[in-house]
Amino acid sequence: MDKTVRLLNHALRPALVVGTLVAVSLMASGPLAAASKTTTTAPTGAPSFAPAASGTIASILGQDLEVQGTSGQTTVDLTTKTAITATVPLDLRDITVGTCISATGTKGTGGKVDATLVTVTAAVKGSCVERGGPGGGGGFRGSPGGGFPRTTGTVPARFRTTNVFGAFGKVTKVSGSTITVEGISFAGFGGRPATGTAKPTKTPKASPQSVVVSSKTSYSKTEKVTAGALKVGECASAFGSTNDIGVVSATRLTVTQPVDGSCTSGFGFRGGLRAPAGAAS
C-alpha cells in the first residue's frame, strides 16, 4: 500500500508543479498584479528632501487629506505628531526692535542689504545668531538653508548664485525704510559669510547691518498650525513615508497659498503666504 501511494505521489508531482507555476503566472499578469502596479505613487529615486506629495488640497476628511498634484491625487494621513507649519504674511509694522529677522536680497551701496524678503525667525537659546537654528546641520540660524555652504566639492550650477546678499540678527532700530540689525551678513545661496572663505566652526561676531526695504519687499513668518486650520484650495507639501498602496503618513506638512491659482512648481514648494488665522479671505 505504501509503495502504491509513493508511486502516485511521484506521478502527480509534475502536475502539481505545473499547476503552481500556472497559478503564479496568472497572479502576476491578472487584476491583482495590475492593482499593485498602480497603487504605489512614490517616485523611484526621488531625493530624500523632496516631499512625498505636493499640490492643492482637494478635500479634507478628518485627519485625511487628498492632495492633487501634477501626476494625480494622493491621500495624506495626518496624526497628532504631524508637524504642520504655515507661512503667513506680515508688513513693516511687524518688524520691531528686539525681533529676530533674516533679510535676503542684493548688495546695495555701502554694503547695505536691498531686501526683497524679510522673514521673522525665532530666537535660539535667546540669540538671533546662534548655531543650530532652523535648517539644522549645525549651521547658523537665520541664514538661508540654515547654515553656511560647504567649501569643498562641486556645487550644482543652479545653486551657484552670486548676487544674493543678506543679513540676519536682532533688530535694534527701524527708521523709515532702513532696518538696523545687530547680526551677520551673508553672500550667496546657503548663507556664506560675506567675509572670509573658510567654513566657520563657531558663530561669527555680530555687528551692525543695514537692511533697506521698499514697496517691493515681502515680509513673512512661519508659524505652527493645527489640522483644523487647513482649508481646501491651499497648497500643501507632505513629507513622510509612502506605504504600498500610495498613502503618505506625514511627519511634516507645510502650507502656503496658491500663486496665480497654482500650487505646483518643481517639487511643489511654490505658493504664496498664508493668511493669518482669523483674517478675512
C-alpha positions as CSV (number, residue, x, y, z in Angstrom):
1,M,0.0,0.0,0.0
2,D,2.8,2.4,0.9
3,K,4.5,1.7,-2.3
4,T,1.4,2.5,-4.3
5,V,1.0,5.8,-2.5
6,R,4.6,6.7,-3.2
7,L,4.2,5.9,-6.9
8,L,1.0,8.1,-7.1
9,N,2.8,11.0,-5.4
10,H,5.7,10.7,-7.8
11,A,3.3,10.6,-10.8
12,L,1.3,13.6,-9.6
13,R,4.3,15.8,-8.6
14,P,4.9,17.2,-12.1
15,A,1.3,18.1,-12.5
16,L,1.3,19.9,-9.1
17,V,4.4,21.9,-10.1
18,V,2.9,22.9,-13.4
19,G,-0.4,23.9,-11.7
20,T,1.5,26.0,-9.2
21,L,3.5,27.8,-12.0
22,V,0.3,28.5,-13.9
23,A,-1.3,30.0,-10.8
24,V,1.7,32.2,-10.2
25,S,1.7,33.3,-13.8
26,L,-2.0,34.2,-13.7
27,M,-1.5,36.2,-10.5
28,A,1.5,38.1,-12.0
29,S,-0.5,39.1,-15.1
30,G,-4.0,39.3,-13.6
31,P,-6.1,42.1,-11.9
32,L,-4.2,41.8,-8.6
33,A,-0.9,42.5,-10.3
34,A,-2.4,45.4,-12.2
35,A,-3.7,46.9,-8.9
36,S,-0.3,46.6,-7.2
37,K,1.3,48.3,-10.1
38,T,-1.0,51.3,-9.9
39,T,-1.3,51.9,-6.2
40,T,2.3,53.0,-5.3
41,T,2.9,56.7,-6.1
42,A,6.3,57.3,-4.6
43,P,8.7,58.1,-7.5
44,T,11.7,55.8,-7.9
45,G,14.9,57.5,-6.9
46,A,13.3,60.7,-5.5
47,P,15.7,62.7,-3.5
48,S,15.2,62.4,0.3
49,F,14.5,66.1,0.7
50,A,11.6,66.0,-1.8
51,P,8.0,65.9,-0.4
52,A,6.2,62.6,-0.7
53,A,3.2,64.5,-2.0
54,S,2.6,68.1,-3.0
55,G,-0.1,70.2,-4.7
56,T,-3.5,71.5,-3.9
57,I,-5.6,70.3,-1.0
58,A,-8.6,68.9,-2.9
59,S,-10.5,67.5,0.2
60,I,-10.3,67.2,3.9
61,L,-11.9,64.4,5.8
62,G,-11.0,64.3,9.5
63,Q,-7.2,63.7,9.6
64,D,-7.0,62.6,5.9
65,L,-6.2,65.0,3.1
66,E,-6.5,64.4,-0.7
67,V,-3.6,66.3,-2.3
68,Q,-3.9,66.9,-6.0
69,G,-0.6,67.1,-7.8
70,T,0.5,67.1,-11.4
71,S,0.7,63.3,-11.6
72,G,-2.5,62.5,-9.7
73,Q,-4.2,62.6,-6.3
74,T,-2.5,61.3,-3.2
75,T,-4.0,60.5,0.2
76,V,-2.1,62.1,3.1
77,D,-2.7,60.8,6.7
78,L,-2.1,63.3,9.5
79,T,-1.6,62.4,13.1
80,T,-1.2,64.3,16.4
81,K,2.5,64.0,15.8
82,T,2.5,65.6,12.3
83,A,4.3,69.0,12.4
84,I,2.1,71.4,10.4
85,T,3.5,74.9,9.6
86,A,2.1,77.7,7.5
87,T,3.8,80.8,6.1
88,V,1.8,83.9,7.0
89,P,2.3,87.5,5.7
90,L,3.5,90.4,7.7
91,D,4.3,94.0,7.0
92,L,6.9,96.5,8.1
93,R,4.9,97.4,11.2
94,D,5.5,93.9,12.5
95,I,9.3,94.4,12.4
96,T,10.1,95.9,15.8
97,V,13.1,96.3,18.0
98,G,14.2,93.0,19.5
99,T,12.7,90.9,16.7
100,C,14.9,88.3,15.1
101,I,14.9,88.6,11.3
102,S,16.6,87.3,8.2
103,A,16.7,89.7,5.2
104,T,17.5,88.5,1.7
105,G,18.0,90.5,-1.4
106,T,21.0,92.0,-3.2
107,K,24.0,94.0,-2.1
108,G,23.4,97.8,-2.2
109,T,25.6,100.8,-1.7
110,G,27.9,100.7,1.3
111,G,27.3,97.1,1.9
112,K,23.6,97.5,2.8
113,V,21.1,94.8,2.0
114,D,18.5,95.8,-0.6
115,A,15.9,93.4,0.7
116,T,13.3,91.6,-1.3
117,L,12.2,89.3,1.6
118,V,12.3,89.9,5.3
119,T,11.5,86.8,7.4
120,V,10.8,86.9,11.1
121,T,12.6,84.0,12.9
122,A,12.6,82.6,16.4
123,A,15.4,83.1,18.8
124,V,17.6,80.1,19.6
125,K,18.8,80.0,23.2
126,G,17.9,83.7,23.5
127,S,20.1,84.6,20.5
128,C,19.3,85.6,16.9
129,V,22.6,84.4,15.6
130,E,23.0,81.1,17.5
131,R,24.3,77.9,15.9
132,G,22.0,75.0,15.4
133,G,18.8,77.0,14.5
134,P,16.3,76.3,11.8
135,G,17.8,74.3,8.9
136,G,19.8,72.0,11.1
137,G,23.1,70.6,10.2
138,G,24.9,72.7,12.8
139,G,24.5,75.8,10.7
140,F,23.9,79.3,11.8
141,R,20.2,80.0,12.4
142,G,18.6,82.7,10.3
143,S,20.6,82.3,7.1
144,P,19.0,80.7,4.1
145,G,19.3,77.0,4.2
146,G,20.1,77.1,7.9
147,G,23.9,77.2,7.6
148,F,26.9,78.1,5.5
149,P,27.6,76.0,2.4
150,R,30.5,73.6,2.1
151,T,33.7,74.9,0.8
152,T,34.8,71.7,-1.0
153,G,33.1,69.7,-3.7
154,T,31.1,70.7,-6.7
155,V,28.0,72.8,-6.3
156,P,25.3,72.3,-8.9
157,A,25.2,75.2,-11.4
158,R,21.6,76.1,-10.4
159,F,22.8,76.8,-6.9
160,R,25.8,79.0,-7.8
161,T,24.0,82.2,-7.1
162,T,26.4,85.1,-6.8
163,N,24.2,88.1,-6.4
164,V,22.3,87.0,-3.3
165,F,23.1,89.1,-0.3
166,G,21.5,89.4,3.1
167,A,21.8,89.7,6.9
168,F,20.3,88.1,9.9
169,G,20.2,89.0,13.6
170,K,18.3,91.1,16.1
171,V,16.6,94.4,15.1
172,T,18.0,97.3,17.0
173,K,16.3,100.1,15.1
174,V,13.6,100.8,12.5
175,S,13.8,104.2,10.8
176,G,11.8,104.8,7.7
177,S,12.9,102.3,5.1
178,T,16.0,101.2,7.0
179,I,16.2,98.4,9.5
180,T,19.3,98.2,11.6
181,V,20.3,94.7,12.7
182,E,22.9,93.5,15.1
183,G,23.9,90.4,13.3
184,I,25.8,88.8,10.4
185,S,25.8,89.5,6.7
186,F,26.0,86.7,4.1
187,A,26.5,86.3,0.4
188,G,25.3,83.6,-2.0
189,F,22.8,80.8,-1.7
190,G,23.2,78.9,1.6
191,G,24.4,81.8,3.7
192,R,28.1,82.0,3.3
193,P,29.6,84.8,5.4
194,A,30.2,87.9,3.4
195,T,33.8,88.0,4.5
196,G,36.2,85.0,4.6
197,T,36.1,81.8,2.6
198,A,36.7,79.1,5.1
199,K,33.7,77.2,6.6
200,P,33.2,78.7,10.1
201,T,33.5,76.5,13.1
202,K,31.9,79.0,15.5
203,T,29.4,81.8,15.3
204,P,31.0,84.9,13.6
205,K,30.9,88.1,15.7
206,A,27.7,90.1,15.3
207,S,28.0,93.7,14.0
208,P,25.6,96.4,12.8
209,Q,24.0,95.6,9.5
210,S,21.7,97.9,7.5
211,V,18.7,96.5,5.6
212,V,16.9,98.7,3.2
213,V,13.2,97.9,2.3
214,S,10.9,99.2,-0.4
215,S,7.3,98.7,-1.6
216,K,8.5,95.5,-3.3
217,T,9.8,93.9,-0.1
218,S,7.8,91.0,1.2
219,Y,7.5,90.2,4.9
220,S,6.6,86.8,6.4
221,K,7.0,84.4,9.2
222,T,6.3,80.6,9.6
223,E,4.1,79.5,12.4
224,K,2.7,76.2,13.7
225,V,-1.0,75.5,12.9
226,T,-3.4,72.6,13.6
227,A,-5.0,70.3,11.1
228,G,-8.3,72.1,11.9
229,A,-6.9,75.3,10.3
230,L,-6.3,73.7,6.9
231,K,-8.6,74.7,4.0
232,V,-9.4,73.2,0.7
233,G,-7.6,75.0,-2.1
234,E,-4.4,75.7,-0.1
235,C,-1.0,74.4,-1.2
236,A,0.5,71.6,0.8
237,S,3.7,69.7,0.7
238,A,3.7,66.5,2.8
239,F,6.9,64.8,4.0
240,G,6.9,61.3,5.3
241,S,6.8,57.6,4.2
242,T,4.6,56.2,1.5
243,N,3.0,52.7,2.0
244,D,2.5,50.1,-0.6
245,I,-0.9,51.5,-1.7
246,G,0.4,55.0,-2.1
247,V,-0.8,56.6,1.2
248,V,1.6,59.1,2.7
249,S,2.0,59.1,6.5
250,A,3.0,62.7,7.1
251,T,5.6,63.6,9.7
252,R,5.6,67.2,8.4
253,L,3.3,69.3,6.4
254,T,4.0,72.8,5.0
255,V,1.1,75.0,3.8
256,T,1.2,78.1,1.6
257,Q,-1.3,80.0,-0.6
258,P,-1.6,79.4,-4.4
259,V,0.1,81.9,-6.7
260,D,-1.9,82.7,-9.8
261,G,-4.2,79.8,-9.0
262,S,-1.4,77.3,-9.0
263,C,0.4,75.4,-6.3
264,T,2.8,73.3,-8.4
265,S,6.3,74.2,-9.5
266,G,9.3,71.9,-9.2
267,F,9.0,69.9,-6.0
268,G,5.7,71.7,-5.2
269,F,7.3,74.4,-3.0
270,R,5.6,77.1,-4.9
271,G,2.9,79.0,-3.2
272,G,2.3,82.4,-1.6
273,L,1.9,83.4,2.0
274,R,-0.9,82.0,4.1
275,A,-3.4,84.5,5.5
276,P,-3.1,84.8,9.3
277,A,-5.6,82.9,11.4
278,G,-8.9,84.8,11.6
279,A,-8.1,87.1,8.6
280,A,-10.8,87.7,6.0
281,S,-10.3,85.6,2.9
